[in-house]
Amino acid sequence: MSLSTVVLAASETAEHSEPAINPYVVGGIALGILLLMLLVTLSFGAGREHS
């Protein structure tokens, strides 16, 4: 089996299938991680004086 037939078979399969993970789920997880990192950053600076 040559490389071109493998690539052709993979592209045909990918064309008709649904994405493995819903893009909204990936976006929600990314948003949650970013908000958590923001809260951690704010909590580290809560007791310090402003410069």
PDB file of N, CA, C and O in Angstrom, chain B, residues numbered from 101:
ATOM      1  N   MET B 101       0.852  -1.172   0.000  1.00  0.00           N
ATOM      2  CA  MET B 101       0.000   0.000   0.000  1.00  0.00           C
ATOM      3  C   MET B 101       0.897   1.235   0.000  1.00  0.00           C
ATOM      4  O   MET B 101       1.745   1.399   0.877  1.00  0.00           O
ATOM      5  N   SER B 102       0.703   2.085  -0.978  1.00  0.00           N
ATOM      6  CA  SER B 102       1.556   3.269  -1.075  1.00  0.00           C
ATOM      7  C   SER B 102       1.045   4.387  -0.182  1.00  0.00           C
ATOM      8  O   SER B 102      -0.077   4.342   0.322  1.00  0.00           O
ATOM      9  N   LEU B 103       1.880   5.377   0.000  1.00  0.00           N
ATOM     10  CA  LEU B 103       1.557   6.500   0.867  1.00  0.00           C
ATOM     11  C   LEU B 103       0.370   7.287   0.327  1.00  0.00           C
ATOM     12  O   LEU B 103      -0.465   7.760   1.099  1.00  0.00           O
ATOM     13  N   SER B 104       0.291   7.429  -0.981  1.00  0.00           N
ATOM     14  CA  SER B 104      -0.815   8.214  -1.558  1.00  0.00           C
ATOM     15  C   SER B 104      -2.166   7.535  -1.324  1.00  0.00           C
ATOM     16  O   SER B 104      -3.160   8.229  -1.112  1.00  0.00           O
ATOM     17  N   THR B 105      -2.232   6.215  -1.354  1.00  0.00           N
ATOM     18  CA  THR B 105      -3.507   5.542  -1.085  1.00  0.00           C
ATOM     19  C   THR B 105      -3.889   5.648   0.382  1.00  0.00           C
ATOM     20  O   THR B 105      -5.072   5.737   0.712  1.00  0.00           O
ATOM     21  N   VAL B 106      -2.898   5.640   1.262  1.00  0.00           N
ATOM     22  CA  VAL B 106      -3.180   5.804   2.686  1.00  0.00           C
ATOM     23  C   VAL B 106      -3.702   7.210   2.955  1.00  0.00           C
ATOM     24  O   VAL B 106      -4.659   7.383   3.710  1.00  0.00           O
ATOM     25  N   VAL B 107      -3.085   8.206   2.349  1.00  0.00           N
ATOM     26  CA  VAL B 107      -3.530   9.591   2.531  1.00  0.00           C
ATOM     27  C   VAL B 107      -4.915   9.779   1.943  1.00  0.00           C
ATOM     28  O   VAL B 107      -5.745  10.462   2.544  1.00  0.00           O
ATOM     29  N   LEU B 108      -5.186   9.199   0.799  1.00  0.00           N
ATOM     30  CA  LEU B 108      -6.499   9.312   0.173  1.00  0.00           C
ATOM     31  C   LEU B 108      -7.576   8.649   1.032  1.00  0.00           C
ATOM     32  O   LEU B 108      -8.666   9.198   1.192  1.00  0.00           O
ATOM     33  N   ALA B 109      -7.280   7.486   1.578  1.00  0.00           N
ATOM     34  CA  ALA B 109      -8.245   6.797   2.437  1.00  0.00           C
ATOM     35  C   ALA B 109      -8.493   7.583   3.723  1.00  0.00           C
ATOM     36  O   ALA B 109      -9.627   7.651   4.197  1.00  0.00           O
ATOM     37  N   ALA B 110      -7.452   8.172   4.284  1.00  0.00           N
ATOM     38  CA  ALA B 110      -7.609   8.959   5.508  1.00  0.00           C
ATOM     39  C   ALA B 110      -8.411  10.220   5.248  1.00  0.00           C
ATOM     40  O   ALA B 110      -9.215  10.620   6.091  1.00  0.00           O
ATOM     41  N   SER B 111      -8.212  10.854   4.106  1.00  0.00           N
ATOM     42  CA  SER B 111      -8.954  12.078   3.806  1.00  0.00           C
ATOM     43  C   SER B 111     -10.421  11.782   3.543  1.00  0.00           C
ATOM     44  O   SER B 111     -11.288  12.578   3.905  1.00  0.00           O
ATOM     45  N   GLU B 112     -10.708  10.654   2.919  1.00  0.00           N
ATOM     46  CA  GLU B 112     -12.109  10.286   2.695  1.00  0.00           C
ATOM     47  C   GLU B 112     -12.807   9.963   4.004  1.00  0.00           C
ATOM     48  O   GLU B 112     -13.977  10.302   4.183  1.00  0.00           O
ATOM     49  N   THR B 113     -12.113   9.320   4.911  1.00  0.00           N
ATOM     50  CA  THR B 113     -12.687   8.989   6.211  1.00  0.00           C
ATOM     51  C   THR B 113     -12.910  10.250   7.040  1.00  0.00           C
ATOM     52  O   THR B 113     -13.943  10.390   7.695  1.00  0.00           O
ATOM     53  N   ALA B 114     -11.957  11.157   7.013  1.00  0.00           N
ATOM     54  CA  ALA B 114     -12.064  12.382   7.802  1.00  0.00           C
ATOM     55  C   ALA B 114     -13.142  13.304   7.252  1.00  0.00           C
ATOM     56  O   ALA B 114     -13.713  14.104   7.994  1.00  0.00           O
ATOM     57  N   GLU B 115     -13.420  13.201   5.975  1.00  0.00           N
ATOM     58  CA  GLU B 115     -14.392  14.094   5.349  1.00  0.00           C
ATOM     59  C   GLU B 115     -15.816  13.810   5.821  1.00  0.00           C
ATOM     60  O   GLU B 115     -16.630  14.730   5.904  1.00  0.00           O
ATOM     61  N   HIS B 116     -16.122  12.576   6.125  1.00  0.00           N
ATOM     62  CA  HIS B 116     -17.490  12.195   6.446  1.00  0.00           C
ATOM     63  C   HIS B 116     -17.737  11.987   7.932  1.00  0.00           C
ATOM     64  O   HIS B 116     -18.864  11.694   8.329  1.00  0.00           O
ATOM     65  N   SER B 117     -16.716  12.132   8.756  1.00  0.00           N
ATOM     66  CA  SER B 117     -16.903  11.855  10.174  1.00  0.00           C
ATOM     67  C   SER B 117     -17.049  13.156  10.969  1.00  0.00           C
ATOM     68  O   SER B 117     -16.602  14.220  10.540  1.00  0.00           O
ATOM     69  N   GLU B 118     -17.676  13.043  12.116  1.00  0.00           N
ATOM     70  CA  GLU B 118     -17.829  14.183  13.020  1.00  0.00           C
ATOM     71  C   GLU B 118     -16.528  14.399  13.773  1.00  0.00           C
ATOM     72  O   GLU B 118     -15.734  13.468  13.909  1.00  0.00           O
ATOM     73  N   PRO B 119     -16.291  15.620  14.269  1.00  0.00           N
ATOM     74  CA  PRO B 119     -15.081  15.830  15.074  1.00  0.00           C
ATOM     75  C   PRO B 119     -15.114  14.981  16.341  1.00  0.00           C
ATOM     76  O   PRO B 119     -16.183  14.700  16.881  1.00  0.00           O
ATOM     77  N   ALA B 120     -13.952  14.583  16.802  1.00  0.00           N
ATOM     78  CA  ALA B 120     -13.869  13.702  17.966  1.00  0.00           C
ATOM     79  C   ALA B 120     -14.415  14.390  19.212  1.00  0.00           C
ATOM     80  O   ALA B 120     -15.117  13.765  20.008  1.00  0.00           O
ATOM     81  N   ILE B 121     -14.098  15.673  19.386  1.00  0.00           N
ATOM     82  CA  ILE B 121     -14.563  16.431  20.541  1.00  0.00           C
ATOM     83  C   ILE B 121     -15.280  17.666  20.015  1.00  0.00           C
ATOM     84  O   ILE B 121     -14.813  18.317  19.080  1.00  0.00           O
ATOM     85  N   ASN B 122     -16.406  17.980  20.616  1.00  0.00           N
ATOM     86  CA  ASN B 122     -17.172  19.152  20.224  1.00  0.00           C
ATOM     87  C   ASN B 122     -16.327  20.410  20.448  1.00  0.00           C
ATOM     88  O   ASN B 122     -15.748  20.566  21.523  1.00  0.00           O
ATOM     89  N   PRO B 123     -16.242  21.304  19.470  1.00  0.00           N
ATOM     90  CA  PRO B 123     -15.432  22.518  19.645  1.00  0.00           C
ATOM     91  C   PRO B 123     -15.893  23.388  20.808  1.00  0.00           C
ATOM     92  O   PRO B 123     -15.070  24.070  21.419  1.00  0.00           O
ATOM     93  N   TYR B 124     -17.182  23.382  21.129  1.00  0.00           N
ATOM     94  CA  TYR B 124     -17.666  24.162  22.260  1.00  0.00           C
ATOM     95  C   TYR B 124     -17.142  23.596  23.581  1.00  0.00           C
ATOM     96  O   TYR B 124     -16.908  24.349  24.526  1.00  0.00           O
ATOM     97  N   VAL B 125     -16.958  22.291  23.651  1.00  0.00           N
ATOM     98  CA  VAL B 125     -16.397  21.672  24.853  1.00  0.00           C
ATOM     99  C   VAL B 125     -14.943  22.101  25.026  1.00  0.00           C
ATOM    100  O   VAL B 125     -14.517  22.430  26.133  1.00  0.00           O
ATOM    101  N   VAL B 126     -14.185  22.098  23.938  1.00  0.00           N
ATOM    102  CA  VAL B 126     -12.784  22.513  23.999  1.00  0.00           C
ATOM    103  C   VAL B 126     -12.692  23.982  24.413  1.00  0.00           C
ATOM    104  O   VAL B 126     -11.842  24.343  25.226  1.00  0.00           O
ATOM    105  N   GLY B 127     -13.561  24.829  23.858  1.00  0.00           N
ATOM    106  CA  GLY B 127     -13.570  26.239  24.229  1.00  0.00           C
ATOM    107  C   GLY B 127     -13.958  26.454  25.674  1.00  0.00           C
ATOM    108  O   GLY B 127     -13.393  27.316  26.347  1.00  0.00           O
ATOM    109  N   GLY B 128     -14.926  25.674  26.167  1.00  0.00           N
ATOM    110  CA  GLY B 128     -15.340  25.787  27.566  1.00  0.00           C
ATOM    111  C   GLY B 128     -14.243  25.372  28.518  1.00  0.00           C
ATOM    112  O   GLY B 128     -14.040  26.005  29.555  1.00  0.00           O
ATOM    113  N   ILE B 129     -13.534  24.313  28.175  1.00  0.00           N
ATOM    114  CA  ILE B 129     -12.421  23.862  29.016  1.00  0.00           C
ATOM    115  C   ILE B 129     -11.308  24.907  29.022  1.00  0.00           C
ATOM    116  O   ILE B 129     -10.739  25.206  30.072  1.00  0.00           O
ATOM    117  N   ALA B 130     -10.998  25.462  27.848  1.00  0.00           N
ATOM    118  CA  ALA B 130      -9.957  26.490  27.772  1.00  0.00           C
ATOM    119  C   ALA B 130     -10.360  27.726  28.576  1.00  0.00           C
ATOM    120  O   ALA B 130      -9.530  28.306  29.277  1.00  0.00           O
ATOM    121  N   LEU B 131     -11.623  28.131  28.478  1.00  0.00           N
ATOM    122  CA  LEU B 131     -12.096  29.282  29.247  1.00  0.00           C
ATOM    123  C   LEU B 131     -12.003  29.012  30.745  1.00  0.00           C
ATOM    124  O   LEU B 131     -11.587  29.882  31.510  1.00  0.00           O
ATOM    125  N   GLY B 132     -12.387  27.815  31.163  1.00  0.00           N
ATOM    126  CA  GLY B 132     -12.307  27.456  32.573  1.00  0.00           C
ATOM    127  C   GLY B 132     -10.876  27.488  33.089  1.00  0.00           C
ATOM    128  O   GLY B 132     -10.625  27.977  34.191  1.00  0.00           O
ATOM    129  N   ILE B 133      -9.943  26.975  32.308  1.00  0.00           N
ATOM    130  CA  ILE B 133      -8.538  26.982  32.721  1.00  0.00           C
ATOM    131  C   ILE B 133      -8.024  28.410  32.827  1.00  0.00           C
ATOM    132  O   ILE B 133      -7.318  28.742  33.779  1.00  0.00           O
ATOM    133  N   LEU B 134      -8.369  29.259  31.861  1.00  0.00           N
ATOM    134  CA  LEU B 134      -7.906  30.647  31.895  1.00  0.00           C
ATOM    135  C   LEU B 134      -8.504  31.407  33.073  1.00  0.00           C
ATOM    136  O   LEU B 134      -7.810  32.195  33.715  1.00  0.00           O
ATOM    137  N   LEU B 135      -9.780  31.181  33.362  1.00  0.00           N
ATOM    138  CA  LEU B 135     -10.391  31.852  34.510  1.00  0.00           C
ATOM    139  C   LEU B 135      -9.776  31.370  35.823  1.00  0.00           C
ATOM    140  O   LEU B 135      -9.578  32.163  36.743  1.00  0.00           O
ATOM    141  N   LEU B 136      -9.477  30.081  35.912  1.00  0.00           N
ATOM    142  CA  LEU B 136      -8.820  29.553  37.104  1.00  0.00           C
ATOM    143  C   LEU B 136      -7.438  30.172  37.286  1.00  0.00           C
ATOM    144  O   LEU B 136      -7.055  30.525  38.401  1.00  0.00           O
ATOM    145  N   MET B 137      -6.695  30.303  36.198  1.00  0.00           N
ATOM    146  CA  MET B 137      -5.374  30.929  36.275  1.00  0.00           C
ATOM    147  C   MET B 137      -5.490  32.396  36.674  1.00  0.00           C
ATOM    148  O   MET B 137      -4.634  32.896  37.404  1.00  0.00           O
ATOM    149  N   LEU B 138      -6.527  33.100  36.214  1.00  0.00           N
ATOM    150  CA  LEU B 138      -6.749  34.487  36.608  1.00  0.00           C
ATOM    151  C   LEU B 138      -7.033  34.595  38.100  1.00  0.00           C
ATOM    152  O   LEU B 138      -6.506  35.480  38.774  1.00  0.00           O
ATOM    153  N   LEU B 139      -7.868  33.693  38.617  1.00  0.00           N
ATOM    154  CA  LEU B 139      -8.170  33.713  40.051  1.00  0.00           C
ATOM    155  C   LEU B 139      -6.937  33.406  40.898  1.00  0.00           C
ATOM    156  O   LEU B 139      -6.739  34.016  41.948  1.00  0.00           O
ATOM    157  N   VAL B 140      -6.118  32.476  40.453  1.00  0.00           N
ATOM    158  CA  VAL B 140      -4.886  32.160  41.176  1.00  0.00           C
ATOM    159  C   VAL B 140      -3.957  33.367  41.176  1.00  0.00           C
ATOM    160  O   VAL B 140      -3.347  33.683  42.198  1.00  0.00           O
ATOM    161  N   THR B 141      -3.848  34.041  40.038  1.00  0.00           N
ATOM    162  CA  THR B 141      -2.995  35.230  39.954  1.00  0.00           C
ATOM    163  C   THR B 141      -3.501  36.326  40.882  1.00  0.00           C
ATOM    164  O   THR B 141      -2.708  36.970  41.568  1.00  0.00           O
ATOM    165  N   LEU B 142      -4.801  36.542  40.911  1.00  0.00           N
ATOM    166  CA  LEU B 142      -5.370  37.564  41.789  1.00  0.00           C
ATOM    167  C   LEU B 142      -5.214  37.202  43.255  1.00  0.00           C
ATOM    168  O   LEU B 142      -5.013  38.085  44.089  1.00  0.00           O
ATOM    169  N   SER B 143      -5.303  35.918  43.585  1.00  0.00           N
ATOM    170  CA  SER B 143      -5.169  35.518  44.986  1.00  0.00           C
ATOM    171  C   SER B 143      -3.731  35.673  45.484  1.00  0.00           C
ATOM    172  O   SER B 143      -3.526  35.950  46.666  1.00  0.00           O
ATOM    173  N   PHE B 144      -2.738  35.503  44.621  1.00  0.00           N
ATOM    174  CA  PHE B 144      -1.349  35.695  45.025  1.00  0.00           C
ATOM    175  C   PHE B 144      -1.062  37.151  45.348  1.00  0.00           C
ATOM    176  O   PHE B 144      -0.252  37.433  46.231  1.00  0.00           O
ATOM    177  N   GLY B 145      -1.701  38.075  44.663  1.00  0.00           N
ATOM    178  CA  GLY B 145      -1.436  39.491  44.867  1.00  0.00           C
ATOM    179  C   GLY B 145      -2.376  40.163  45.829  1.00  0.00           C
ATOM    180  O   GLY B 145      -2.323  41.385  45.966  1.00  0.00           O
ATOM    181  N   ALA B 146      -3.243  39.421  46.512  1.00  0.00           N
ATOM    182  CA  ALA B 146      -4.272  40.022  47.362  1.00  0.00           C
ATOM    183  C   ALA B 146      -3.687  40.708  48.590  1.00  0.00           C
ATOM    184  O   ALA B 146      -4.227  41.733  49.007  1.00  0.00           O
ATOM    185  N   GLY B 147      -2.624  40.203  49.186  1.00  0.00           N
ATOM    186  CA  GLY B 147      -2.110  40.772  50.418  1.00  0.00           C
ATOM    187  C   GLY B 147      -0.955  41.732  50.232  1.00  0.00           C
ATOM    188  O   GLY B 147      -0.379  42.198  51.215  1.00  0.00           O
ATOM    189  N   ARG B 148      -0.607  42.036  49.007  1.00  0.00           N
ATOM    190  CA  ARG B 148       0.561  42.869  48.757  1.00  0.00           C
ATOM    191  C   ARG B 148       0.152  44.315  48.499  1.00  0.00           C
ATOM    192  O   ARG B 148      -0.955  44.604  48.044  1.00  0.00           O
ATOM    193  N   GLU B 149       1.080  45.203  48.806  1.00  0.00           N
ATOM    194  CA  GLU B 149       0.838  46.614  48.519  1.00  0.00           C
ATOM    195  C   GLU B 149       1.055  46.885  47.049  1.00  0.00           C
ATOM    196  O   GLU B 149       1.818  46.188  46.380  1.00  0.00           O
ATOM    197  N   HIS B 150       0.382  47.899  46.554  1.00  0.00           N
ATOM    198  CA  HIS B 150       0.550  48.284  45.156  1.00  0.00           C
ATOM    199  C   HIS B 150       1.806  49.126  45.018  1.00  0.00           C
ATOM    200  O   HIS B 150       2.142  49.891  45.921  1.00  0.00           O
ATOM    201  N   SER B 151       2.487  48.994  43.920  1.00  0.00           N
ATOM    202  CA  SER B 151       3.724  49.757  43.726  1.00  0.00           C
ATOM    203  C   SER B 151       3.451  51.058  42.992  1.00  0.00           C
ATOM    204  O   SER B 151       4.375  51.830  42.740  1.00  0.00           O
TER     205      SER B 151
END
